[in-house]
Amino acid sequence: MAIAWDSVLRLVISLVAFLFTITILILFHEFGHLVVAKLVRIRVVRFSFGFGKRLLRFKPKETEYALSAVPLGGYVKMAGDTPEEIRNPKPGDYYSVGPLKRILVILAGPLMSLILAYIIFVVVGLVGYTEYFHEPLVGEVRQTLTVDGQEVPSPASQIGLMPQDRFVEVDGVPINDWVDVVGQIYPSAGEEIALTMERDGEELNFQVTPVVVDGSDVAIIGIVGYQGNVISMVVPGSAAYRAGLEKGDVISAVNGEPTPDYLVMSELLSRQTGEMELTVQRGAEELTLTMEAPAEGGAVSFGFVCGLKERNVSEPFPQVMLSSAKVTTAVVVLTAVGIYQIVTGKIPVREAIGGPITMADFAGQTAMAGWQTLLRYVALLSIFLFILNLLPIPVLDGGNILLSIVELIKGSPVSFSFRVVFQQVGLFIVLGIMGFAIIMDVIRYAT
């Protein structure tokens, strides 16, 4: 049987990218603990790159720096940091300093994860990265909209906008992509705005007044952006991924019904249940693929996006510092909201949680898209770890911070027996989540 070298290469890239990702995330996190521990006079016994048997050692002063056999992250070993040593701490031990200083040491890990994400956004912004965007093209013009319970002609249909019209300017503001279009229209309810459009090489000028439809709080004019039916991105582990769809594929039919553009295709997909047959153009070859419909319809829930274009983006130094801070803040908020929605059941846990296989797959996919994309993936994971580690779960940093806060309020250390039970409960929770994630990985990729 012939060896599928392409699959072997993807596997190797995924493994290397996964090891790189895990190592960077853990090392930076642990480095934060190391620095602050030394600042508050806690003796650090060892800072290791990797786990297991120590292959190389270097001890300039009190701390041993080691290279260990298993290159999966690393760890910091502080003197007297086990619960058993809380009763009789020696000078320089972890429990010899007050709870406030210990909180600072614990916080330093998550904060370093946040700083790592910010540094990555700055570096990638300076060097340049590939940005995906939708062109400012009209895909569909809605003829009517529901406003105050009444069906009324849409503003776009009234002024004569047509599919394939391209936005050039909105109220004098140059338009580069579809995000620019909605950014100018959404806040303009009841205000007349000027549109400069391009149609068949000719510039046309319109005046239009956006309206707010029932059930919404943003203004629209009754248009849908054009996306086409060329696949731009496939999410690893999704229904589209399992079916074998790839970037650049053109879905020309769903169960034999033609799909000339994304809107038609999305409508057809939303009506499907169970297995469906896709007719796919891949270069000069026509393929027939079978895809399983997920619980929720629509092309996005199938795990692919159509119509995205690519462009290279870079920023000058002063500007990139501010923009990276904004991006970091936005991702922190979105990640926190996502975790909240998982905990409250608004997002199904089985769909939201991925284990090491999913991480390796994503790492490989992003690595093949370019080192900038891989680094941005590392930044997203680093922000996730920042928030996750602050949750008051035993074993995690947040759980240890909670114990130190209790000690600060109580005026004395938490009892040894309670600390042991607390840690055991945390270990049970964390191992349970990890086990569930691995099981979901196996189910997701095996099917």
C-alpha positions as CSV (number, residue, x, y, z in Angstrom):
1,M,0.0,0.0,0.0
2,A,1.4,3.4,-1.0
3,I,2.3,5.8,1.8
4,A,0.2,9.0,1.8
5,W,3.2,11.4,2.2
6,D,0.9,14.4,2.3
7,S,-0.9,13.0,5.3
8,V,2.4,12.1,7.0
9,L,3.7,15.7,6.4
10,R,0.5,17.2,7.9
11,L,0.8,14.9,11.0
12,V,4.5,15.9,11.5
13,I,3.7,19.6,11.1
14,S,0.8,19.2,13.6
15,L,2.9,17.5,16.2
16,V,5.8,20.0,15.9
17,A,3.4,23.0,16.0
18,F,1.6,21.4,19.0
19,L,4.8,21.0,20.9
20,F,5.9,24.5,20.1
21,T,2.5,25.9,21.2
22,I,2.4,24.0,24.5
23,T,6.0,24.8,25.3
24,I,5.7,28.6,24.7
25,L,2.4,28.8,26.7
26,I,3.7,26.9,29.7
27,L,7.2,28.4,29.8
28,F,6.0,32.0,29.7
29,H,3.4,31.2,32.4
30,E,6.0,29.6,34.7
31,F,8.5,32.3,34.0
32,G,6.1,34.8,35.5
33,H,6.0,32.7,38.7
34,L,9.8,32.5,38.7
35,V,10.4,36.3,38.4
36,V,8.0,37.4,41.1
37,A,9.0,34.6,43.4
38,K,12.6,35.9,43.3
39,L,11.4,39.5,43.8
40,V,9.5,38.6,47.1
41,R,12.5,36.5,48.3
42,I,11.1,33.0,47.8
43,R,13.9,30.6,47.0
44,V,13.4,29.0,43.6
45,V,14.9,25.5,43.5
46,R,14.5,24.7,39.9
47,F,13.2,26.2,36.6
48,S,13.0,23.4,34.0
49,F,12.4,23.5,30.3
50,G,10.5,20.3,29.8
51,F,9.6,17.5,32.2
52,G,11.1,14.2,33.3
53,K,14.8,13.3,33.5
54,R,17.1,16.3,33.5
55,L,19.5,16.1,30.6
56,L,21.4,19.4,31.2
57,R,21.8,21.5,34.3
58,F,23.1,24.9,35.1
59,K,23.2,26.4,38.6
60,P,24.8,29.9,38.7
61,K,23.4,30.6,42.2
62,E,20.5,29.2,44.2
63,T,18.3,28.2,41.2
64,E,19.0,25.3,39.0
65,Y,18.1,25.8,35.3
66,A,17.5,22.5,33.6
67,L,16.7,21.0,30.2
68,S,14.5,17.9,30.7
69,A,13.7,14.9,28.5
70,V,10.0,15.6,27.7
71,P,9.8,18.9,25.8
72,L,6.2,19.8,26.9
73,G,6.4,23.2,28.6
74,G,8.2,23.3,31.9
75,Y,7.8,24.0,35.6
76,V,9.0,26.0,38.6
77,K,9.9,24.3,41.8
78,M,9.9,26.6,44.8
79,A,11.3,25.7,48.2
80,G,8.7,24.5,50.7
81,D,5.7,24.8,48.4
82,T,3.9,21.6,49.4
83,P,1.0,21.7,51.9
84,E,3.0,19.5,54.2
85,E,5.6,22.2,54.7
86,I,3.1,24.9,55.7
87,R,3.4,24.2,59.4
88,N,7.2,24.8,59.8
89,P,8.4,27.0,56.9
90,K,12.1,27.9,56.7
91,P,13.4,31.3,55.6
92,G,13.0,31.5,51.8
93,D,10.3,28.9,51.7
94,Y,7.1,29.5,49.8
95,Y,5.0,29.6,53.0
96,S,7.5,31.8,54.8
97,V,6.1,34.9,53.1
98,G,2.7,36.4,53.8
99,P,-0.5,35.5,51.8
100,L,-0.4,38.9,49.9
101,K,3.1,38.1,48.5
102,R,2.0,34.6,47.6
103,I,-1.0,36.0,45.7
104,L,1.4,38.2,43.7
105,V,3.5,35.1,42.8
106,I,0.4,33.2,41.8
107,L,-1.0,36.1,39.8
108,A,2.3,36.5,37.9
109,G,1.7,33.3,35.9
110,P,-1.7,34.3,34.3
111,L,-0.5,37.9,33.9
112,M,2.5,36.6,31.9
113,S,0.1,34.7,29.7
114,L,-1.7,37.9,29.0
115,I,1.6,39.8,28.3
116,L,2.7,37.0,25.9
117,A,-0.5,37.4,23.9
118,Y,0.0,41.2,23.7
119,I,3.7,40.8,22.7
120,I,2.6,38.4,19.9
121,F,0.0,40.8,18.6
122,V,2.6,43.6,18.6
123,V,5.3,41.5,16.8
124,V,2.9,40.1,14.2
125,G,1.4,43.6,13.7
126,L,4.9,45.0,13.0
127,V,6.1,42.2,10.7
128,G,2.7,41.9,8.9
129,Y,0.1,39.2,8.7
130,T,-2.6,37.9,6.4
131,E,-6.0,39.3,7.1
132,Y,-9.2,37.8,5.8
133,F,-12.1,40.0,4.7
134,H,-15.2,40.1,2.6
135,E,-15.3,42.4,-0.3
136,P,-17.8,45.3,-0.1
137,L,-20.0,43.8,-2.8
138,V,-23.8,43.6,-2.7
139,G,-24.9,39.9,-2.8
140,E,-28.7,40.4,-2.5
141,V,-31.1,43.3,-2.3
142,R,-34.1,42.6,0.0
143,Q,-37.2,44.0,-1.6
144,T,-39.1,44.5,1.7
145,L,-38.4,44.9,5.4
146,T,-40.6,44.7,8.5
147,V,-40.6,48.1,10.4
148,D,-43.1,48.7,13.2
149,G,-45.1,45.7,12.2
150,Q,-45.5,46.8,8.6
151,E,-43.9,45.4,5.4
152,V,-42.2,48.4,3.7
153,P,-40.0,48.6,0.7
154,S,-36.3,48.4,1.7
155,P,-34.2,51.6,1.3
156,A,-31.8,49.7,-1.0
157,S,-34.6,48.6,-3.3
158,Q,-36.0,52.1,-3.4
159,I,-32.8,53.7,-4.6
160,G,-32.1,50.9,-7.1
161,L,-29.1,49.1,-5.7
162,M,-28.3,45.8,-7.5
163,P,-26.3,42.6,-6.8
164,Q,-22.6,43.0,-7.6
165,D,-22.7,46.7,-6.9
166,R,-19.4,47.7,-5.1
167,F,-19.2,50.2,-2.2
168,V,-16.6,52.9,-2.8
169,E,-17.5,55.4,-0.1
170,V,-20.2,55.9,2.6
171,D,-20.7,59.5,3.6
172,G,-17.3,60.3,2.2
173,V,-15.5,57.5,4.2
174,P,-13.5,55.2,1.9
175,I,-14.7,51.5,2.0
176,N,-12.2,48.7,2.0
177,D,-14.3,45.7,3.1
178,W,-17.8,44.7,4.3
179,V,-17.0,45.5,7.9
180,D,-16.5,49.1,6.8
181,V,-19.9,49.0,5.1
182,V,-21.9,47.9,8.2
183,G,-19.7,50.1,10.5
184,Q,-21.0,53.1,8.6
185,I,-24.6,52.0,8.1
186,Y,-25.5,50.4,11.5
187,P,-25.3,53.6,13.6
188,S,-27.1,55.8,11.0
189,A,-30.8,55.1,11.7
190,G,-33.1,57.8,10.4
191,E,-30.1,59.8,9.0
192,E,-29.7,60.3,5.2
193,I,-26.3,59.1,4.1
194,A,-24.5,59.3,0.8
195,L,-23.4,56.1,-1.0
196,T,-20.8,56.1,-3.8
197,M,-21.1,52.8,-5.7
198,E,-19.3,51.2,-8.6
199,R,-21.4,49.3,-11.2
200,D,-19.8,47.9,-14.4
201,G,-16.8,50.3,-14.0
202,E,-19.0,53.3,-13.6
203,E,-19.4,55.3,-10.3
204,L,-22.9,56.0,-9.1
205,N,-24.1,58.3,-6.3
206,F,-27.1,57.6,-4.1
207,Q,-28.8,59.1,-1.0
208,V,-30.4,56.6,1.4
209,T,-31.9,56.6,4.9
210,P,-31.2,53.4,6.9
211,V,-34.0,52.0,9.1
212,V,-34.2,49.8,12.2
213,V,-36.3,46.6,11.5
214,D,-38.4,44.9,14.1
215,G,-36.3,42.7,16.5
216,S,-33.1,44.6,15.9
217,D,-31.3,47.6,17.4
218,V,-29.0,48.5,14.4
219,A,-29.9,50.3,11.2
220,I,-29.9,48.5,7.8
221,I,-30.8,49.3,4.2
222,G,-31.8,45.8,3.2
223,I,-28.7,44.3,1.6
224,V,-26.7,41.1,2.1
225,G,-23.0,41.0,1.4
226,Y,-21.7,38.8,-1.5
227,Q,-19.8,35.7,-0.5
228,G,-19.8,33.4,-3.5
229,N,-19.4,29.6,-3.2
230,V,-15.6,29.2,-3.1
231,I,-14.5,27.8,0.3
232,S,-12.0,30.1,2.1
233,M,-11.6,28.3,5.3
234,V,-12.4,24.9,6.8
235,V,-12.6,24.4,10.6
236,P,-10.6,21.3,11.8
237,G,-12.8,18.6,13.2
238,S,-16.0,20.1,11.8
239,A,-18.6,18.4,9.5
240,A,-17.0,20.0,6.5
241,Y,-13.5,18.8,7.6
242,R,-14.7,15.2,8.1
243,A,-16.4,15.3,4.7
244,G,-13.0,16.2,3.1
245,L,-13.7,19.7,2.0
246,E,-10.7,21.9,1.4
247,K,-9.8,25.5,1.0
248,G,-10.4,26.5,-2.7
249,D,-13.2,23.9,-3.3
250,V,-16.3,25.2,-5.1
251,I,-19.6,23.6,-3.9
252,S,-21.6,23.5,-7.1
253,A,-24.6,21.5,-5.9
254,V,-26.2,20.1,-2.7
255,N,-28.1,16.9,-3.2
256,G,-28.2,17.7,-6.9
257,E,-29.6,21.3,-6.5
258,P,-27.3,23.9,-8.0
259,T,-25.6,26.4,-5.6
260,P,-24.6,29.5,-7.7
261,D,-23.7,31.5,-4.6
262,Y,-23.4,31.4,-0.8
263,L,-26.9,32.6,-0.2
264,V,-28.5,29.8,-2.2
265,M,-26.1,27.2,-0.7
266,S,-26.7,28.4,2.9
267,E,-30.5,28.1,2.4
268,L,-30.1,24.6,0.9
269,L,-27.8,23.5,3.7
270,S,-30.1,24.8,6.4
271,R,-32.9,22.5,5.2
272,Q,-30.8,19.4,5.3
273,T,-30.9,16.6,7.9
274,G,-28.7,13.6,8.2
275,E,-26.3,12.9,5.3
276,M,-26.2,14.9,2.1
277,E,-24.3,14.7,-1.2
278,L,-22.1,17.6,-2.3
279,T,-20.9,18.2,-5.8
280,V,-17.5,19.8,-5.5
281,Q,-15.2,21.3,-8.1
282,R,-11.5,21.0,-7.0
283,G,-9.4,22.5,-9.8
284,A,-10.3,20.6,-13.0
285,E,-11.7,17.7,-11.0
286,E,-15.4,17.2,-10.0
287,L,-15.9,15.3,-6.7
288,T,-18.8,13.9,-4.9
289,L,-18.5,14.1,-1.1
290,T,-20.9,13.0,1.7
291,M,-21.4,15.4,4.6
292,E,-23.4,14.9,7.8
293,A,-25.6,17.8,8.9
294,P,-24.9,19.2,12.4
295,A,-27.7,19.9,14.9
296,E,-28.0,23.5,13.7
297,G,-28.3,24.5,10.0
298,G,-26.4,27.1,8.0
299,A,-23.0,27.0,6.3
300,V,-21.1,28.3,9.3
301,S,-22.4,25.5,11.6
302,F,-21.0,23.0,9.0
303,G,-17.6,24.4,9.7
304,F,-16.6,26.3,6.6
305,V,-16.6,29.9,5.3
306,C,-16.9,31.1,1.8
307,G,-15.9,34.3,-0.1
308,L,-13.1,35.5,2.1
309,K,-10.3,37.4,0.4
310,E,-6.7,37.8,1.7
311,R,-4.5,40.8,2.2
312,N,-1.2,41.6,3.9
313,V,-1.5,44.0,6.8
314,S,1.2,45.7,8.9
315,E,1.3,48.7,11.2
316,P,3.9,51.3,12.3
317,F,5.4,51.0,15.8
318,P,3.4,53.6,17.7
319,Q,0.1,52.5,16.2
320,V,0.7,48.8,16.7
321,M,1.1,49.3,20.4
322,L,-2.4,50.7,20.8
323,S,-4.1,48.4,18.3
324,S,-2.6,45.4,19.9
325,A,-3.9,46.5,23.3
326,K,-7.3,46.9,21.8
327,V,-7.2,43.5,20.2
328,T,-6.0,41.9,23.4
329,T,-8.8,43.5,25.4
330,A,-11.4,42.5,22.9
331,V,-10.2,38.8,22.9
332,V,-10.2,38.8,26.7
333,V,-13.8,40.0,26.8
334,L,-14.9,37.6,24.0
335,T,-13.2,34.6,25.7
336,A,-14.7,35.5,29.1
337,V,-18.2,35.7,27.5
338,G,-17.6,32.4,25.8
339,I,-16.5,30.6,29.0
340,Y,-19.6,32.1,30.8
341,Q,-21.9,30.8,28.0
342,I,-20.3,27.3,28.3
343,V,-20.8,27.3,32.0
344,T,-24.4,28.5,31.8
345,G,-25.2,26.0,29.0
346,K,-25.8,28.5,26.3
347,I,-23.0,26.9,24.2
348,P,-23.1,23.0,24.2
349,V,-20.0,21.7,26.1
350,R,-19.5,18.9,23.6
351,E,-19.1,21.5,20.8
352,A,-17.0,24.0,22.8
353,I,-14.4,21.7,24.4
354,G,-11.4,20.3,22.5
355,G,-8.6,18.2,23.8
356,P,-5.0,17.6,22.7
357,I,-6.0,16.2,19.3
358,T,-8.1,19.3,18.5
359,M,-5.3,21.5,19.7
360,A,-2.7,19.7,17.6
361,D,-5.0,19.8,14.5
362,F,-5.6,23.6,14.9
363,A,-1.9,24.1,15.5
364,G,-1.0,22.2,12.3
365,Q,-3.6,24.1,10.3
366,T,-2.4,27.5,11.5
367,A,1.2,26.5,11.0
368,M,0.5,25.5,7.4
369,A,-1.2,28.9,6.9
370,G,2.0,30.7,8.0
371,W,4.1,31.4,11.1
372,Q,2.1,34.6,11.8
373,T,-1.2,32.7,11.9
374,L,0.4,30.1,14.2
375,L,1.6,32.8,16.6
376,R,-1.9,34.5,16.6
377,Y,-3.3,31.1,17.5
378,V,-0.8,30.9,20.4
379,A,-1.9,34.3,21.5
380,L,-5.6,33.3,21.6
381,L,-4.7,30.2,23.6
382,S,-2.6,32.3,26.0
383,I,-5.5,34.6,26.7
384,F,-7.7,31.6,27.3
385,L,-5.2,30.2,29.8
386,F,-5.0,33.7,31.4
387,I,-8.8,33.6,32.1
388,L,-9.0,29.8,32.9
389,N,-6.2,30.0,35.5
390,L,-8.0,32.8,37.3
391,L,-11.1,30.7,37.9
392,P,-11.4,29.8,41.6
393,I,-11.0,26.1,40.8
394,P,-8.7,24.1,43.2
395,V,-5.3,23.1,41.6
396,L,-5.5,26.1,39.2
397,D,-3.9,29.5,40.1
398,G,-7.3,30.9,40.9
399,G,-7.9,28.2,43.5
400,N,-4.6,29.0,45.2
401,I,-5.4,32.7,45.1
402,L,-8.7,32.0,46.8
403,L,-7.0,30.0,49.6
404,S,-4.5,32.9,50.1
405,I,-7.4,35.4,50.3
406,V,-9.2,33.3,52.9
407,E,-5.9,33.2,54.9
408,L,-5.6,37.0,54.5
409,I,-9.1,37.5,55.9
410,K,-8.9,34.8,58.6
411,G,-5.4,35.9,59.8
412,S,-4.1,32.3,59.9
413,P,-3.4,29.6,57.3
414,V,-6.1,27.3,56.1
415,S,-5.9,23.9,57.8
416,F,-3.7,21.2,56.3
417,S,-6.7,18.8,56.0
418,F,-8.9,21.3,54.3
419,R,-6.1,22.2,51.9
420,V,-5.6,18.6,50.9
421,V,-9.3,18.0,50.3
422,F,-9.6,21.2,48.4
423,Q,-6.7,20.2,46.1
424,Q,-8.1,16.7,45.7
425,V,-11.5,18.1,44.6
426,G,-9.8,20.4,42.1
427,L,-7.7,17.6,40.8
428,F,-10.9,15.5,40.3
429,I,-12.5,18.4,38.4
430,V,-9.5,19.1,36.2
431,L,-8.9,15.4,35.4
432,G,-12.7,15.1,34.6
433,I,-12.6,18.0,32.2
434,M,-9.5,16.7,30.5
435,G,-10.9,13.2,30.2
436,F,-14.1,14.5,28.7
437,A,-12.1,16.6,26.2
438,I,-10.1,13.6,25.1
439,I,-13.2,11.5,24.7
440,M,-14.8,14.2,22.6
441,D,-11.6,14.4,20.5
442,V,-11.8,10.7,19.9
443,I,-15.5,10.8,18.9
444,R,-15.0,14.0,16.8
445,Y,-12.1,12.7,14.7
446,A,-13.0,9.0,14.7
447,T,-16.4,9.8,13.1
